[in-house]
């Protein structure tokens, strides 16, 4: 399978402040690759190095086999980019933006662009300064996708879009990869990434903590088990079990996070005679929060 993005030990420092450090991953052609992390984790810094907007301190980054630092213009010719902080010209209309950027992108066939305009209900004839954040974001979506680039780099792409348009965006991304094109999706919206991505990387404090398929991450993430009782019980009975964490406890129930075998948990629970039990498998929310649970103790300044 063709590799579109290859990053090896990529590092960027901002003086004494840390941006990203020793980041390594690959993205294959036709893949939807999710890049997860909260604001300040290093997502946007990584993207800017991929596009040649930031110089790296060390390591390598190639896109289409081209060096991101020295061949950025050739990368841009084949890439659609929707930045996390979309900045448009306030006095220009949506139509003027699309026409000007279409010329820069070398787009000769406007039919697809016009289909996207209709599909997302883009406001074409009012100056951008008069538009809501969501209406401005729709212009950005069309600018990124309208010339059918080989690679889409999307940083918080659905910011400001209403739920119906978010669903339409999901369809658009799936259509894009069905055509063999590639999507690099950076977001802190777990639901969005979980719905779309084939594989994800999670970045914390400028370093990758895991890269895997969504399915494998779910299998490795803790499950949630809840017991209800008809009397008060001591949640401490569960706290000493290996792989069990007490998420919350009340007078009549307890919610537990469980990694590994549930057999020891069920033996303890049976002695306490619960009147009700429910369990559900983990999704990316639990996994993501698990990696970030101690994030409040950060000591260094970060740049995103």
JOHU-V132653 format. One record per backbone hydrogen bond with DSSP energy under -0.5 kcal/mol. CO is the residue of the C=O (numbers start at 1). NH is the residue of the N-H. Records with the same first field share a line. If there is no record, write none. Layout:
CO: NH / NH
This chain:
2: 4 / 29
4: 64
5: 27
6: 62
7: 25
8: 60
10: 23
11: 57 / 58
12: 19 / 20
13: 15
14: 17
17: 14
18: 303
20: 12
23: 10
25: 7
27: 4 / 5
28: 31
31: 33 / 183
32: 34 / 198 / 199
33: 185
34: 36 / 201
35: 187
36: 203
38: 41
41: 206
42: 46
43: 47
44: 48
45: 49
46: 50
47: 51
48: 53 / 54
49: 52
58: 11
60: 8
61: 68
62: 6
63: 66
66: 63
67: 71
71: 75
72: 76
73: 77
74: 78
75: 78
76: 79
78: 150 / 151
80: 153
81: 83
82: 155
84: 86
86: 88
88: 90
89: 92 / 128
90: 129
92: 128
93: 97
94: 98
95: 99
96: 100
97: 101
98: 102
99: 103
100: 104
101: 105
102: 106 / 107
103: 106
106: 108
108: 110
110: 114
111: 115
112: 116
113: 117
114: 118
115: 119
116: 120
117: 121 / 122
118: 121
122: 124
124: 95
126: 94
127: 130
128: 131
132: 136
133: 137
134: 138
135: 139
136: 140
137: 141
138: 142
139: 143
140: 144
141: 145
142: 146
145: 148
150: 182
151: 80 / 153
152: 154 / 184
153: 82 / 155
154: 156 / 186
156: 159
158: 161
162: 166
163: 167
164: 168
165: 169
166: 170
167: 171
168: 172
169: 173
170: 174
171: 175
172: 176
173: 177
174: 178
175: 179
176: 179 / 181
177: 180
182: 152
183: 33 / 185
184: 154 / 186
185: 35
186: 156
187: 37
188: 190
189: 193
190: 194
191: 195
192: 196
193: 197
198: 214
199: 34
200: 212
201: 36 / 203
202: 209 / 210
204: 207
206: 21
207: 204
210: 202
212: 200
213: 217
214: 218
215: 219
216: 220
217: 221
223: 225 / 258
224: 280
225: 256
226: 278
227: 254
228: 275 / 276
233: 235
234: 237
235: 238 / 239
236: 240
238: 241
241: 244
243: 259
245: 247 / 257
248: 255
250: 253
252: 229
253: 250
254: 227
255: 247 / 248
256: 225 / 258
257: 245
258: 223
262: 266
263: 267
264: 268
265: 269
266: 270
267: 271
268: 272
269: 272 / 273 / 274
270: 273
276: 228
278: 226
280: 224
283: 286 / 287
284: 288
285: 289
286: 290
287: 291
288: 292
289: 293
290: 293
292: 295
294: 297
295: 298
301: 18
